[in-house]
């Protein structure tokens, strides 16, 4: 069955009316031309311009969806000018989910070139509430408050001596969250299944912070997370369909680039997301449901499949 942009738009609008905001992780993908994006919009001096797509495609994206996850925010602190530019391209009711910069959430800097001499070193700013409030929260509140759907703390997998036991973890997280203002919505995404514990859930509930249902390499499927008794600690939820459990991120990139079509449908993931949407509407809580290209090969296609299922199509 062909791609249907209008069907996705209708489904996204209907879900948003119920408080379920469905969208993708990032949006600047040339592979989505002819699906979500009209190539003729990105012509400059008679030729298609990819740089023009990168700058302007959020406008077209926001004609279809009501939310998106800003993955790029994970790699550097937000700048006021960049936030103002994002706000200028979306309607007033558009809600962004922002990943919090990794300088706040990494226990140890990974061995990547972008970290330079810090690679492999313990991060002195791990769970630094003052730095978070100044460098992340400040710019959002000053220039972007009406568009902040939620801020997502993504905690990469901690290993060996860097992995705390549950008691130590919840004490650290509780202290950090206690220092944050309560007028912004936060969500915590774990990459260590060992920390999926009721004590962790109790800390989230104490501070009104959401659990992020994530489909990720080492994490149990979203459906298994739904069975945990503490995963609805507040009045909204976040789900991120990122990877098939058991698959490495780099392997997914090799399999699925340039993300121009669904290459590997995942019925279990789709069923889990439909269950989660149903649970959110049943509980009458807001939800941010975000699909990544690395889940099936093409995030708009994943959402199109969900829209078809919601419409009762086979």
C-alpha positions, 0 to 999 in steps of 0.5 A, a space after each residue: 500500500 502506498 504512502 498516504 501523507 493525508 492519512 497520517 495528518 488526519 490520524 495525528 490531528 485526531 490523536 492530538 485532540 485526545 492528548 496523544 501527540 505522535 511524531 518522529 525523532 528528528 525531521 531532517 531526512 532527504 529520504 522522506 522526500 516524496 513521502 512527507 516532503 515535497 521536493 519542489 519546495 526546496 528548489 533554489 535557482 532551479 535546482 534541489 537544495 539539500 541545505 534548503 531542506 535542512 533549514 526549512 523542512 520543519 515547516 512542512 513537517 509541522 503541517 502534518 504532526 504536532 510534535 517532534 523530538 529534538 535529538 540534536 539537543 543531546 549533543 550541545 546546549 541550546 542556543 536562544 537563536 536556534 530555539 527562536 528559529 524553531 519556534 518561528 517554523 511551527 504553529 502555536 500548538 506544536 509541542 517539542 520533546 527535547 533531549 537534555 544535553 548529554 553533559 548532564 546525563 552521561 556518567 562517563 564520557 564515551 570514547 568518541 572523537 567529539 569528546 576530545 581529551 574528555 573521552 573515557 573520563 568520568 563526567 564531573 557534571 553528571 546530574 549537575 542541577 545548577 548547570 542544567 538550570 542555567 544551560 538547558 532550562 534557562 534558554 527554554 523558559 526564556 524564549 520557548 516555554 510555550 513549545 516545550 512539551 517535555 525535556 527528556 533525560 536520556 541516561 546511556 547504559 552505565 557499566 561496571 563500576 559506573 553502574 550504581 545499585 538501585 538504592 544509590 541510583 534513586 538517591 542520586 536521581 531524587 537529589 537531582 530532581 528535588 533541585 528542579 522547578 516543577 513548572 516544566 515536564 520532565 521524563 527519564 529514559 533508562 538504558 539499564 534494565 537493572 534500574 527498572 525498579 519500583 524504587 525508581 518509579 517512586 522517585 519519578 512519582 514523587 517529582 511528577 516525572 514521566 517514565 520513557 517507554 523505550 524500545 532499545 538494544 538492551 531494554 525489554 520491549 515496550 510491551 514488557 515495560 507496560 506490565 510494570 506496576 509503576 510506569 505511569 507515575 504522573 499525568 503524561 507519558 513518553 514513548 520512543 520507538 528507537 531500535 529493535 531490542 537486541 540490535 546495535 544502533 550502528 547496525 540499524 544505521 547500516 541496514 536502514 539508510 537512507 530511511 526512505 522506506 520501511 525495510 523491516 516491519 516490527 509487528 510487536 513494536 507496533 502492537 506495543 505502541 497501539 497498546 500504549 496509545 490505548 492506555 493513555 487515552 483510557 487514563 486520559 493522560 497526555 502522551 508523546 509517541 515518537 518513532 525513529 528511523 532506526 526502528 523499522 527503516 522509515 519513521 513516517 512509515 511506522 506512523 502510517 502503519 499505526 494510523 492504518 491500525 487505528 483506522 481499522 485497516 488491515 
